[in-house]
Amino acid sequence: MGASFATERRLLAEDELGPVQNSHYPALESLPHDDLVSLARWIRERHNRARDIIRGRRRVRSGKAEARGTASESASERGLAAKKQVFARGMKRVNAKLGLIAAEARRARMVAAMEEALARRKSAPVHHPHGGDSAGGGMAARPREKRRGIITGGRIGSVSQAGRNAQAARDSRAGG
């Protein structure tokens, strides 16, 4: 869940509050690209500094490192961890805006390249090669040498009738 503006004001020092407020929506939209890059760099440095301090305090508390002589080495890092999260959210917003700007630039380059390719294709001469000599008529049809047999009307159905007659003869012998 995001922190409210009041929580950010409470956690951050005066010099840190302005840049973090610039990382919020209305101010973020109006910043030019160079200012966005410098803001992202500043927020990243502050986030990394808070991370390193928290890591150092944990190492001192677990006995892996010696205290540097400051009283804050033994202090709790809850407030600093919350401050680090504020910087992380600010970095996420700024990086998202930088990503949108980069995507728009990429899209513009791609559209320009496609339009250039289309213009090249339209300006190229149309290539319609000559088909050469036209094809011949193909293979000549040869008349059929074997005539089709003509079936007389009396033969139509004679095979079926012969099968029926044979079956009737078998049936009369078997039943008899």
C-alpha positions in Angstrom: 0.0 0.0 0.0 1.3 3.4 -0.9 2.3 6.0 1.7 0.3 9.2 1.9 1.9 12.6 1.3 1.8 13.4 5.0 3.7 10.2 5.7 6.3 11.1 3.1 6.6 14.6 4.6 7.1 13.1 8.1 9.8 10.6 6.9 11.8 12.8 4.6 14.1 15.7 5.4 13.5 19.1 3.8 16.1 18.7 1.1 14.7 15.3 0.2 11.0 16.3 0.1 11.1 18.4 -3.1 12.6 15.8 -5.4 10.3 13.1 -4.1 7.3 15.4 -4.6 8.5 16.0 -8.2 8.2 12.2 -8.7 4.5 12.3 -8.2 2.0 12.5 -11.0 1.2 16.1 -11.9 4.8 17.3 -11.5 6.2 14.2 -13.1 4.3 14.9 -16.4 5.7 18.4 -16.8 9.4 17.4 -16.3 11.6 17.3 -19.4 13.6 14.1 -20.1 16.9 15.4 -18.8 15.4 16.4 -15.5 13.7 13.0 -15.2 17.0 11.3 -15.7 18.7 13.5 -13.1 15.8 12.9 -10.7 16.0 9.1 -11.2 19.7 9.2 -10.5 19.2 11.3 -7.3 16.4 9.1 -6.0 18.5 6.0 -6.8 21.5 7.4 -4.9 19.3 8.2 -1.8 17.7 4.7 -2.0 21.1 3.0 -2.2 22.4 5.1 0.7 19.5 4.1 2.9 19.9 0.5 1.9 23.6 0.6 2.7 23.0 2.2 6.1 20.4 -0.4 7.0 22.7 -3.2 5.9 25.5 -1.8 8.0 23.3 -1.5 11.1 22.2 -5.1 10.7 25.8 -6.3 10.3 26.7 -4.4 13.6 23.7 -5.8 15.4 24.5 -9.4 14.3 28.2 -8.9 15.3 29.6 -9.3 11.8 31.0 -5.7 11.7 32.3 -3.2 14.2 30.4 -0.1 15.0 31.7 3.0 13.4 31.5 5.0 16.6 28.2 6.7 15.8 25.3 6.4 18.2 22.9 5.7 15.4 24.6 2.4 14.6 22.6 0.6 17.3 19.3 2.4 16.5 16.4 0.7 14.9 16.2 0.9 11.1 12.4 1.0 10.9 12.2 4.7 10.0 15.1 4.4 7.6 13.4 1.3 6.0 10.2 3.3 5.5 12.3 6.2 4.0 13.9 3.6 1.7 10.5 2.5 0.6 9.4 6.1 -0.2 12.5 6.4 -2.4 11.7 3.0 -4.0 8.2 4.1 -4.9 9.5 7.4 -6.3 12.1 5.5 -8.3 9.4 3.2 -9.7 7.2 6.2 -10.8 10.2 8.0 -12.5 11.4 4.8 -14.2 7.8 4.1 -15.5 7.7 7.6 -17.0 11.2 7.2 -18.5 10.0 3.9 -19.9 7.0 5.5 -21.5 9.2 8.2 -23.1 11.5 5.6 -24.4 8.6 3.5 -25.8 7.2 6.6 -27.6 10.6 7.4 -29.1 11.0 3.7 -30.2 7.5 3.8 -31.7 8.3 7.0 -33.6 11.6 5.6 -34.9 9.7 2.4 -36.0 7.0 4.4 -37.8 9.5 6.6 -39.5 11.4 3.5 -40.7 8.2 1.9 -42.0 7.2 5.0 -43.8 10.6 5.3 -45.4 10.5 1.7 -46.5 7.0 2.2 -48.0 8.2 5.3 -49.8 11.2 3.3 -51.2 8.9 0.6 -52.4 6.4 3.0 -54.0 9.2 4.9 -55.8 10.8 1.7 -57.2 9.9 0.8 -60.8 7.3 -1.8 -61.2 8.8 -5.1 -62.3 6.6 -7.0 -64.7 8.9 -9.4 -66.6 7.9 -10.5 -70.1 6.4 -14.0 -70.1 8.2 -15.2 -73.2 6.5 -17.2 -76.0 3.0 -18.3 -75.1 2.5 -21.9 -74.3 1.1 -24.3 -76.9 -2.3 -25.8 -76.8 -1.0 -28.7 -74.7 -1.3 -32.4 -75.6 -3.6 -33.3 -78.4 -6.5 -35.5 -77.4 -6.4 -38.9 -79.1 -9.5 -40.8 -80.0 -10.3 -43.9 -78.0 -9.4 -47.0 -79.9 -11.5 -49.4 -77.9 -15.2 -48.9 -78.4 -17.5 -49.0 -75.4 -19.7 -52.0 -75.5 -23.3 -51.3 -76.0 -25.5 -53.1 -73.4 -28.9 -54.0 -74.7 -32.0 -53.5 -72.7 -32.5 -57.2 -72.1 -29.1 -57.6 -70.4 -29.7 -54.7 -67.9 -30.5 -56.4 -64.5 -29.8 -59.9 -65.8 -26.9 -60.4 -63.4 -29.1 -59.5 -60.5 -31.9 -61.7 -61.7 -29.5 -64.6 -62.2 -28.4 -64.2 -58.6 -32.0 -64.3 -57.4 -32.8 -67.4 -59.5 -29.7 -69.2 -58.1 -30.7 -68.4 -54.6 -34.3 -69.6 -55.1 -33.0 -72.9 -56.5 -30.7 -73.4 -53.4 -33.6 -72.6 -51.1 -35.9 -75.1 -52.8 -33.3 -77.9 -52.5 -32.5 -77.3 -48.9 -36.1 -77.1 -47.8 -37.3 -80.2 -49.7 
